[in-house]
């Protein structure tokens, strides 16, 4: 194996380790106050209801809450399924990211407070 090939393999292994650390430890979110804790639990319940199936049961795909933040005025407006613009009275929004085998992120979605799916 040439030096360049060894360098590429080592770089790939290092980047994979960094991705593992990021996905398993850094992306975990912990609520900062009681209101965020209540919203966090609400979002967990939505995730449990929404993501059911053998892919999720066997943990091939794992949804994880990675961020909760306060909504700005622009974030409170959204389009419903019919395309109408509506507003929510909620305070927080959550970012949920799906991972393949807990490590490889492949999809993100946002959940707004006050909207039940």
C-alpha positions, 0 to 999 in steps of 0.5 A, a space after each residue: 500500500 502506498 503512503 497516500 493510500 495509508 493516509 486516506 485510510 487513517 483519515 477515514 478512520 479518524 473521521 469515522 471516530 469523530 462522527 461516532 463521538 459527535 453522534 453518540 455524545 455531543 448531539 444529546 440534548 439536556 433541557 435547561 429549565 422546567 418548561 424545556 423539560 416539559 416540552 422535551 417529554 412532549 416531543 418524546 411522546 410524539 416521537 414514540 407515536 410517530 416512529 413505530 415499525 420494525 426499523 425503529 424497534 430493532 434500532 436500525 433507525 433511531 430518532 433523537 432530540 438534538 436541540 430545543 430553542 425558543 421560536 421567533 415570530 417568523 418561526 411561529 408561522 407555518 404551512 399546514 397540509 392544505 398549504 394555508 399559512 397558520 400561526 402557533 402560540 407555542 414558545 419552543 421548537 425542537 429539532 429531531 434527527 434520525 440516525 442509522 445505527 445511532 451514528 450516521 445522521 440522515 434526516 431532520 425535522 422540526 416539531 413546534 410546540 402546540 402542534 399535534 401531529 
